[in-house]
């Protein structure tokens, strides 16, 4: 049997125990009609190797898990504040943390496959991770990778503390402000009303549209 831990560590710099155990157990979920194809170890290793050199892949220590042949793989995160989680690594700027653990991801895949659903129907877990410090730091980092990570982390974050929210609110990239508006609409709180109003009045139409949607969410919970 291959030394999975050693081969994973050779690529990622470490070998997360749950990732190595996933391959040691075998029986990887595969439901062709649902386009669920957890990659056998050799394919996963080759796919991961092909993505090496991409800054985000290396920064998150991504290991490719499932490939529906659509350039939108699910990947295990081995580095950073979401280490141990699963990321939907998409090519349309909509990458996000979807599951807090590999076990949760696999359980969701099995349930979806058994029900005959399509991989595109795989719903993310409802997550509320403490990512304030990381998001605040990323908001002050001027790089494409930081924007990617903010957009990937925000849907998995819990309610933001003031400093993190303020840093994101004044971010120069409209994708970040749009993601913040979506986040504030997902977790509507009275104390966020001023920020949501600012986003709803943003000069960029995508941000203002998301801000107005968030404003509607606040109003539905009685915030005026």
VEXVODREN-755994 format. One record per residue: x, y, z of N, C-alpha, C in turn; residue in one letter; residue number from 1. Coordinates in Angstrom, 2 decimals. Atoms other than C-alpha are relative to their C-alpha. Last residue first. Example, Ala and Ser with C-alpha at 12.3 -4.5 7.8 and 13.67 -1.06 7.14 Angstrom:
// residues 2
      n.c1      n.c2      n.c3     ca.c1     ca.c2     ca.c3      c.c1      c.c2      c.c3   code   pos
     -0.82     -1.19     -0.06     13.67     -1.06      7.14     -0.77      1.09      0.73      S     2
      0.89     -1.19      0.00     12.30     -4.50      7.80      0.90      1.20      0.00      A     1
This chain:
// residues 224
      n.c1      n.c2      n.c3     ca.c1     ca.c2     ca.c3      c.c1      c.c2      c.c3   code   pos
      0.35     -1.13      0.87    -35.41     50.24     10.25      1.05      1.10      0.10      X   224
     -0.97     -1.09     -0.13    -34.56     46.81     11.69     -0.34      1.08     -1.01      X   223
      0.49     -1.12     -0.79    -37.61     44.58     12.11      0.95      1.14      0.18      X   222
     -0.14      0.35     -1.42    -36.20     41.23     11.02     -0.32      1.20      0.89      X   221
      0.85      1.17     -0.28    -37.56     41.68      7.49      0.13     -0.46      1.45      X   220
      1.38     -0.45     -0.20    -36.08     45.18      7.43     -0.93     -1.16      0.33      X   219
      0.10     -0.67     -1.30    -32.61     43.79      7.96     -1.45      0.43      0.29      X   218
     -0.10      1.04     -1.03    -33.02     41.35      5.09     -0.11      0.61      1.39      X   217
      1.28      0.70     -0.08    -34.27     44.16      2.85      0.01     -1.07      1.06      X   216
      0.91     -0.92     -0.69    -31.17     46.18      3.67     -1.39     -0.62      0.13      X   215
     -0.29      0.10     -1.44    -29.07     43.17      2.72     -0.91      0.91      0.80      X   214
      0.51      1.31     -0.42    -30.77     43.07     -0.69      0.22     -0.20      1.50      X   213
      1.45     -0.14     -0.10    -30.15     46.80     -1.02     -0.66     -1.32      0.39      X   212
      0.32     -0.77     -1.19    -26.49     46.25     -0.21     -1.50      0.18      0.18      X   211
     -0.15      0.90     -1.14    -26.19     43.47     -2.79     -0.34      0.72      1.30      X   210
      1.07      1.00      0.09    -27.64     45.80     -5.43      0.07     -0.97      1.17      X   209
      1.26     -0.63     -0.44    -25.39     48.64     -4.25     -1.16     -0.99     -0.07      X   208
     -0.04     -0.19     -1.45    -22.32     46.43     -4.50     -1.32      0.58      0.50      X   207
      0.07      1.32     -0.61    -23.14     45.23     -7.98      0.00      0.10      1.52      X   206
      1.35      0.57      0.01    -23.99     48.75     -9.10     -0.11     -1.39      0.63      X   205
     -0.04      1.15      0.93    -20.70     50.29     -7.96     -1.35     -0.71      0.03      X   204
     -0.02     -0.43      1.39    -21.23     53.75     -6.50      0.01     -1.16     -0.99      X   203
     -1.32      0.10      0.63    -22.23     52.35     -3.12     -0.09      0.38     -1.48      X   202
     -0.22     -1.25      0.73    -25.55     53.58     -1.69      1.34     -0.01     -0.75      X   201
      1.13     -0.17      0.90    -26.69     50.11     -0.60      0.14      1.27     -0.85      X   200
     -0.18      0.93      1.12    -23.22     49.57      0.84     -1.13      0.15     -1.02      X   199
     -1.13     -0.50      0.79    -23.50     52.68      3.00      0.22     -0.89     -1.22      X   198
      0.47     -1.18      0.75    -26.97     51.64      4.14      1.12      0.56     -0.87      X   197
      0.84      0.49      1.09    -25.59     48.22      5.07     -0.53      1.17     -0.83      X   196
     -0.87      0.60      1.02    -22.81     49.79      7.11     -0.80     -0.47     -1.19      X   195
     -0.74     -1.09      0.65    -25.25     52.03      8.96      0.90     -0.54     -1.10      X   194
      0.86     -0.77      0.89    -27.61     49.12      9.66      0.76      1.09     -0.73      X   193
     -0.62     -0.09      1.33    -24.94     46.79     11.02     -0.77      0.90     -0.95      X   192
     -1.21     -0.83     -0.06    -25.82     47.34     14.68      0.70      0.13     -1.34      X   191
      0.31     -1.42     -0.08    -29.36     46.10     14.02      1.25      0.87     -0.04      X   190
     -0.07     -0.50     -1.37    -28.11     42.69     12.93     -0.26      1.50     -0.02      X   189
      0.48     -1.37     -0.24    -28.82     40.67      9.77      0.00      0.37      1.48      X   188
      0.04     -0.06     -1.47    -26.60     37.59      9.36     -0.49      1.39      0.42      X   187
      0.17      1.37     -0.49    -27.06     36.63      5.71     -0.16     -0.04      1.51      X   186
      1.37      0.40      0.24    -27.62     40.24      4.70     -0.30     -1.40      0.51      X   185
      0.83     -0.73     -0.95    -24.38     41.25      6.37     -1.48     -0.29     -0.21      X   184
     -0.22      0.54     -1.36    -22.54     38.51      4.48     -0.92      0.69      1.01      X   183
      0.67      1.30     -0.05    -24.03     39.51      1.12      0.11     -0.61      1.39      X   182
      1.45     -0.24      0.00    -23.02     43.12      1.75     -0.77     -1.31      0.08      X   181
      0.36     -0.47     -1.34    -19.50     42.00      2.69     -1.51      0.25      0.08      X   180
      0.01      1.17     -0.89    -19.23     39.97     -0.51     -0.38      0.39      1.42      X   179
      1.19      0.79      0.36    -20.22     43.04     -2.55     -0.12     -1.22      0.91      X   178
      1.16     -0.71     -0.56    -17.65     45.14     -0.68     -1.30     -0.73     -0.32      X   177
     -0.05      0.13     -1.46    -14.98     42.54     -1.43     -1.21      0.68      0.63      X   176
      0.38      1.38     -0.32    -15.93     42.27     -5.09     -0.03     -0.22      1.52      X   175
      1.45      0.08     -0.15    -15.85     46.07     -5.28     -0.48     -1.41      0.29      X   174
      0.48      0.96      0.99    -12.13     46.14     -4.58     -1.50     -0.21      0.19      X   173
      0.08     -0.57      1.34    -11.08     49.33     -2.80     -0.53     -0.93     -1.06      X   172
     -0.90      0.68      0.94    -11.89     48.08      0.70     -0.20      0.56     -1.41      X   171
     -0.73     -1.02      0.76    -13.63     50.67      2.90      0.98     -0.61     -1.02      X   170
      0.94     -1.00      0.53    -16.30     48.29      4.16      0.72      1.05     -0.85      X   169
      0.61      0.53      1.22    -13.80     45.45      4.56     -0.90      1.03     -0.67      X   168
     -1.08      0.18      0.98    -11.68     47.39      7.03     -0.56     -0.53     -1.33      X   167
     -0.40     -1.31      0.51    -14.78     48.60      8.87      1.07     -0.12     -1.07      X   166
      1.04     -0.51      0.89    -16.15     45.07      9.20      0.41      1.33     -0.62      X   165
     -0.04      0.79      1.23    -12.88     43.74     10.60     -1.03      0.53     -1.00      X   164
     -1.23     -0.32      0.73    -12.62     46.55     13.13      0.07     -0.76     -1.32      X   163
      0.00     -1.30      0.65    -16.28     46.33     14.21      1.24      0.25     -0.86      X   162
     -0.25     -1.08     -0.93    -16.39     42.61     14.94      0.21      1.29     -0.77      X   161
     -1.30     -0.66     -0.05    -17.89     40.41     12.28      0.08      1.03      1.12      X   160
      0.16     -1.46     -0.03    -20.78     37.99     12.68      1.35      0.66      0.25      X   159
      1.05     -0.47     -0.89    -19.68     34.43     11.89     -0.12      1.50     -0.10      X   158
     -0.31     -0.75     -1.21    -17.62     33.60      8.88     -1.25      0.25      0.85      X   157
     -0.15      0.95     -1.10    -18.19     30.82      6.34      0.21      0.69      1.34      X   156
      1.22      0.80     -0.15    -19.61     33.06      3.60      0.06     -1.00      1.15      X   155
      1.16     -0.73     -0.54    -16.77     35.55      4.33     -1.27     -0.86      0.11      X   154
      0.22      0.12     -1.44    -13.90     33.08      3.92     -1.31      0.62      0.48      X   153
      0.15      1.41     -0.37    -13.81     32.46      0.16     -0.39     -0.15      1.47      X   152
      1.24      0.52      0.59    -14.46     36.09     -0.77     -0.25     -1.45      0.35      X   151
      1.11     -0.69     -0.65    -11.81     37.29      1.66     -1.32     -0.55     -0.52      X   150
      0.20      0.60     -1.32     -9.44     34.63      0.35     -1.14      0.67      0.76      X   149
      0.52      1.37      0.14     -9.79     35.66     -3.29     -0.36     -0.57      1.37      X   148
      1.39     -0.16      0.45     -9.34     39.35     -2.40     -0.65     -1.38     -0.16      X   147
      0.77     -0.47     -1.15     -6.20     38.48     -0.41     -1.47      0.16     -0.37      X   146
      0.24      1.15     -0.88     -4.82     36.41     -3.29     -0.85      0.40      1.20      X   145
      1.11      0.75      0.56     -5.27     39.34     -5.68     -0.34     -1.19      0.90      X   144
     -0.35      1.07      0.92     -3.01     41.41     -3.44     -1.26     -0.69     -0.52      X   143
      0.28     -0.41      1.38     -2.97     44.58     -1.34      0.46     -1.09     -0.96      X   142
     -1.01      0.57      0.90     -3.18     43.24      2.19     -0.38      0.32     -1.45      X   141
     -1.11     -0.95      0.08     -5.11     45.46      4.60      1.12     -0.49     -0.91      X   140
      0.52     -1.26      0.51     -8.40     43.61      4.09      1.10      1.05     -0.16      X   139
      0.11      0.10      1.46     -6.50     40.34      4.50     -0.49      1.30     -0.62      X   138
     -1.36     -0.02      0.56     -5.50     41.32      8.04     -0.04     -0.04     -1.53      X   137
     -0.52     -1.35     -0.18     -9.09     42.19      8.95      1.41      0.12     -0.60      X   136
      0.65     -0.88      0.97    -10.34     38.95      7.43      0.51      1.43      0.12      X   135
     -0.51      0.30      1.33     -7.80     36.89      9.37     -0.60      0.94     -1.05      X   134
     -1.39     -0.44      0.05     -8.60     38.56     12.67      0.58     -0.22     -1.39      X   133
     -0.17     -1.45     -0.05    -12.34     38.26     12.17      1.45      0.44     -0.20      X   132
     -1.01     -0.37      0.99    -12.37     34.61     11.07      0.29      1.50      0.00      X   131
     -0.60     -1.23     -0.52    -14.27     33.00     13.95      1.17      0.39     -0.90      X   130
     -1.36      0.12     -0.50    -16.29     30.44     12.01      0.54      1.35      0.45      X   129
     -0.16     -1.25     -0.74    -20.05     30.50     11.64      1.36     -0.03      0.69      X   128
     -1.19     -0.13     -0.83    -20.91     27.84      9.08      0.04      1.36      0.68      X   127
      0.16     -1.31     -0.63    -24.16     26.70      7.50      1.12      0.13      1.02      X   126
      0.43     -0.02     -1.39    -22.89     23.80      5.45     -0.24      1.44      0.45      X   125
     -1.02     -0.25     -1.03    -22.68     24.29      1.72     -0.61     -0.14      1.39      X   124
      0.17     -1.24     -0.77    -25.39     22.66     -0.42      1.14      0.17      1.00      X   123
     -0.61      0.18     -1.32    -24.40     20.09     -3.02     -0.03      1.31      0.77      X   122
      1.03     -0.18     -1.03    -26.89     20.65     -5.85      0.58     -0.14      1.41      X   121
      0.30     -1.43     -0.10    -24.11     21.22     -8.40     -1.06      0.30      1.06      X   120
     -1.02     -0.64     -0.81    -22.94     17.68     -7.64     -0.25      1.50      0.15      X   119
     -1.19     -0.37      0.76    -26.23     16.39     -9.02      0.99      0.73      0.90      X   118
     -0.18     -1.40      0.34    -28.82     14.60     -6.92      1.28      0.24     -0.78      X   117
      0.02     -0.22      1.44    -29.57     10.89     -7.08      0.15      1.44     -0.42      X   116
      1.30     -0.57      0.37    -30.55     10.55     -3.44     -0.11      0.28     -1.49      X   115
      1.06      0.98     -0.25    -27.71      8.15     -2.70     -1.37      0.52     -0.41      X   114
     -0.10      1.09      0.97    -25.24     10.48     -4.36     -1.10     -1.01      0.17      X   113
      0.39     -0.51      1.31    -26.40     13.49     -2.36      0.02     -1.10     -1.04      X   112
      1.44     -0.25     -0.03    -26.28     11.63      0.94     -0.50      0.47     -1.35      X   111
      0.70      1.29     -0.04    -22.83     10.25      0.15     -1.51      0.19     -0.02      X   110
     -0.13      0.65      1.30    -21.51     13.66     -0.87     -0.77     -1.30     -0.06      X   109
      0.89     -0.72      0.92    -22.89     15.31      2.28      0.06     -0.61     -1.40      X   108
      1.37      0.35     -0.36    -21.26     12.66      4.48     -1.00      0.67     -0.94      X   107
      0.25      1.36      0.49    -17.99     13.14      2.62     -1.42     -0.45      0.32      X   106
      0.07     -0.03      1.46    -18.05     16.91      3.16     -0.35     -1.37     -0.56      X   105
      1.28     -0.62      0.36    -18.84     16.55      6.85     -0.20      0.04     -1.50      X   104
      1.07      0.93     -0.36    -15.97     14.10      7.33     -1.36      0.56     -0.39      X   103
      0.05      1.01      1.05    -13.58     16.38      5.45     -1.12     -0.99      0.27      X   102
     -0.86      1.16     -0.16    -14.40     19.14      7.90     -0.13     -0.92     -1.20      X   101
     -0.99     -0.23     -1.05    -15.89     22.63      8.13      0.98     -1.16      0.13      X   100
      0.19      0.96     -1.09    -17.69     22.32      4.81      1.14      0.16      1.00      X    99
      1.35      0.59      0.00    -18.26     24.85      2.03     -0.28     -0.93      1.17      X    98
     -0.04      1.11     -0.94    -15.33     27.28      2.18     -1.42     -0.55      0.11      X    97
      0.39     -0.23     -1.39    -15.80     29.44     -0.89      0.24     -1.26      0.83      X    96
     -0.54      1.02     -0.90    -14.73     29.95     -4.49     -0.40      0.31      1.43      X    95
      1.01      0.29     -1.02    -17.07     32.23     -6.46      0.48     -1.10      0.95      X    94
     -0.13     -0.96     -1.12    -14.52     33.96     -8.68     -1.04     -0.22      1.08      X    93
      0.83     -1.17      0.29    -15.70     31.96    -11.74     -0.05      0.99      1.17      X    92
     -0.71     -0.87      0.92    -13.00     29.28    -11.87     -0.77      1.28     -0.30      X    91
      0.65     -0.23      1.29    -14.18     27.43     -8.79      0.80      0.96     -0.86      X    90
     -0.99     -0.80      0.71    -12.33     25.90     -5.85     -0.48      0.21     -1.43      X    89
      0.42      0.18      1.39    -15.09     24.64     -3.56      0.82      0.98     -0.82      X    88
      0.24     -1.17      0.83    -13.09     24.61     -0.33     -0.52     -0.43     -1.36      X    87
      0.05      0.29      1.43    -13.15     21.88      2.32     -0.40      1.27     -0.74      X    86
      1.28     -0.23      0.68    -12.08     22.42      5.94      0.11     -0.39     -1.47      X    85
      0.89      1.11     -0.32     -9.16     20.88      7.85     -1.35      0.12     -0.68      X    84
     -0.63      1.30      0.22     -7.20     24.13      7.88     -0.93     -1.11      0.49      X    83
      1.03      1.00      0.33     -9.63     27.05      7.89      0.60     -1.36     -0.30      X    82
      0.99      0.09     -1.07     -7.35     29.49      9.74     -1.11     -1.01     -0.27      X    81
      0.79     -1.19     -0.28     -4.46     28.81      7.36     -1.06     -0.23      1.06      X    80
     -0.71     -1.11     -0.64     -3.09     25.62      5.86     -0.97      1.15      0.27      X    79
     -0.94      0.49     -1.03     -4.35     22.13      4.93      0.74      1.12      0.73      X    78
     -0.85     -1.12     -0.43     -7.51     22.97      3.00      0.92     -0.47      1.12      X    77
     -0.27      0.00     -1.44     -9.04     19.95      1.23      0.97      1.14      0.30      X    76
     -1.36      0.21     -0.46    -10.27     20.69     -2.29      0.08      0.07      1.52      X    75
      0.01     -0.20     -1.44    -13.53     20.50     -4.20      1.39     -0.38      0.51      X    74
     -0.19      1.08     -0.96    -12.99     20.85     -7.91     -0.27      0.43      1.44      X    73
      0.43     -0.52     -1.30    -14.57     23.42    -10.23      0.16     -1.08      1.08      X    72
     -0.97     -1.00     -0.47    -12.86     22.90    -13.61     -0.39      0.64      1.32      X    71
      0.55     -1.31      0.35    -15.96     21.08    -14.86      0.90      1.15      0.45      X    70
     -0.44     -0.31      1.37    -14.76     17.47    -14.95     -0.58      1.32     -0.47      X    69
      1.17      0.28      0.84    -16.78     16.68    -11.80      0.30      0.32     -1.46      X    68
     -0.03     -0.68      1.28    -13.52     16.43     -9.83     -1.19     -0.43     -0.85      X    67
      1.10      0.47      0.85    -13.36     15.62     -6.14     -0.01      0.82     -1.28      X    66
      0.75      1.16     -0.49    -10.51     15.82     -3.65     -0.96     -0.58     -1.02      X    65
      1.21      0.19      0.78     -7.78     18.23     -4.79     -0.69     -1.33      0.34      X    64
     -0.11      1.35      0.55     -5.30     18.98     -2.01     -1.32     -0.30     -0.71      X    63
      1.15      0.74      0.52     -4.96     22.67     -1.21      0.40     -1.36     -0.54      X    62
     -0.42      1.41     -0.05     -2.18     24.02      1.01     -1.10     -0.91     -0.52      X    61
      0.98      0.79     -0.74     -4.07     27.29      1.50      0.41     -1.47      0.14      X    60
      0.28     -0.71     -1.26     -1.13     29.52      0.51     -0.98     -0.79      0.87      X    59
     -1.11      0.21     -0.93      0.08     27.01     -2.08     -0.28      0.65      1.36      X    58
     -0.11      1.43     -0.28     -3.25     26.82     -3.86      1.09     -0.24      1.04      X    57
      1.07      0.35     -0.94     -3.76     30.59     -3.57      0.08     -1.47      0.38      X    56
     -0.20     -0.56     -1.35     -0.36     31.35     -5.11     -1.07     -0.42      1.01      X    55
      1.04     -1.02     -0.14     -0.77     28.95     -8.05      0.07      0.54      1.42      X    54
     -0.48     -1.21      0.64      2.61     27.23     -8.34     -1.05      1.09     -0.01      X    53
     -1.07     -0.61     -0.77      1.21     23.80     -7.63      0.57      1.19     -0.77      X    52
      0.40     -1.33     -0.48     -2.02     23.24     -9.52      1.08      0.67      0.83      X    51
      0.22     -0.90      1.14     -0.69     20.36    -11.63     -0.34      1.42      0.45      X    50
     -1.32     -0.38      0.52      0.68     18.67     -8.49     -0.14      0.98     -1.16      X    49
     -0.59     -0.93     -0.96     -2.79     18.69     -6.94      1.35      0.49     -0.50      X    48
      0.76     -1.24      0.13     -4.25     17.09    -10.05      0.58      1.07      0.92      X    47
     -0.37     -0.62      1.28     -1.50     14.45    -10.09     -0.71      1.34     -0.18      X    46
     -1.38     -0.49     -0.10     -1.94     13.68     -6.37      0.40      0.73     -1.29      X    45
      0.03     -1.16     -0.89     -5.71     13.43     -6.71      1.40      0.62      0.12      X    44
      0.59     -1.11      0.75     -5.34     11.14     -9.72     -0.02      1.28      0.84      X    43
     -0.92     -0.38      1.07     -2.92      8.86     -7.87     -0.52      1.17     -0.81      X    42
     -1.17     -0.72     -0.50     -5.06      8.86     -4.73      0.92      0.48     -1.12      X    41
     -0.95      0.94     -0.59     -8.32      8.00     -6.42      1.32      0.70      0.29      X    40
     -1.14      0.47      0.77    -10.35     11.15     -7.11      0.80     -1.07      0.74      X    39
     -1.13     -0.22     -0.89    -13.73     11.50     -5.49      1.23     -0.66     -0.63      X    38
     -1.16      0.83      0.30    -16.03     11.52     -8.48      1.14      0.39      0.93      X    37
     -0.83      0.05     -1.20    -19.54     12.82     -7.95      1.14     -0.98     -0.27      X    36
     -1.28     -0.67      0.28    -21.07     13.68    -11.31      0.85      0.15      1.27      X    35
      0.05     -1.25     -0.77    -24.48     12.61     -9.93      1.23      0.86     -0.25      X    34
      1.21     -0.71      0.42    -24.92      9.89    -12.56     -0.15      1.34      0.71      X    33
     -0.12     -0.62      1.34    -21.28      8.91    -12.03     -1.23      0.78     -0.42      X    32
      1.36      0.12      0.53    -21.70      8.35     -8.27     -0.02      0.69     -1.37      X    31
      0.02     -0.19      1.45    -18.27      7.74     -6.74     -1.42     -0.28     -0.49      X    30
      1.31     -0.20      0.63    -17.55      8.02     -3.01      0.12      0.25     -1.50      X    29
      0.27     -1.41      0.25    -14.08      6.68     -2.12     -1.35      0.17     -0.70      X    28
      1.44     -0.14      0.19    -14.15      3.11     -0.80     -0.42      1.43     -0.24      X    27
      0.50      0.40      1.31    -10.60      3.30      0.53     -1.50      0.22     -0.10      X    26
      1.26      0.75     -0.13     -9.84      3.45      4.24     -0.49     -0.52     -1.34      X    25
     -0.29      1.30     -0.59     -6.18      4.42      3.69     -1.25     -0.86      0.12      X    24
     -0.50      0.89      1.05     -7.23      7.20      1.32      0.31     -1.39      0.53      X    23
      1.01      0.07      1.06     -9.43      8.98      3.85      0.44     -0.96     -1.10      X    22
      0.91      1.09     -0.36     -6.94      8.16      6.61     -1.08     -0.19     -1.05      X    21
     -0.68      1.27      0.24     -4.31     10.33      4.87     -0.93     -1.17      0.30      X    20
     -0.17      0.14      1.45     -6.74     13.26      4.72      0.70     -1.32     -0.33      X    19
      1.29      0.39      0.58     -7.88     12.82      8.33      0.10     -0.18     -1.51      X    18
      0.35      1.39     -0.31     -4.29     12.72      9.60     -1.30     -0.41     -0.66      X    17
      1.13      0.03     -0.93     -3.21     15.91      7.85     -0.51     -1.41      0.20      X    16
      0.95      1.04      0.38      0.12     15.20      6.12     -1.13     -0.03      1.02      X    15
      0.50      0.71     -1.17      2.46     18.18      6.14     -1.02     -1.02     -0.50      X    14
     -0.86     -0.38     -1.11      4.58     20.10      3.63     -0.43     -0.62      1.32      X    13
      0.61     -1.04     -0.81      1.78     19.96      1.07      0.90      0.51      1.12      X    12
      0.61     -1.08      0.78      3.42     18.04     -1.76     -0.44      1.17      0.86      X    11
     -0.98     -0.43      1.00      5.90     15.75      0.04     -0.55      1.16     -0.83      X    10
     -0.93     -0.95     -0.62      3.52     15.62      3.00      1.02      0.52     -0.99      X     9
      0.73     -1.25     -0.23      0.84     14.02      0.84      0.95      1.05      0.56      X     8
      0.20     -0.62      1.31      3.31     11.42     -0.41     -0.78      1.31      0.11      X     7
     -1.28     -0.50      0.50      4.52     10.62      3.11     -0.19      0.72     -1.34      X     6
     -0.43     -1.15     -0.80      1.01     10.35      4.51      1.29      0.60     -0.54      X     5
      0.77     -1.18      0.34     -0.17      8.13      1.68      0.49      1.23      0.75      X     4
     -0.12     -0.77     -1.23      2.60      5.59      2.07     -0.68      1.34     -0.26      X     3
     -0.81     -1.22      0.01      1.35      3.47     -0.79      0.06      0.63      1.38      X     2
      0.85     -1.20      0.00      0.00      0.00      0.00      0.88      1.25      0.00      X     1
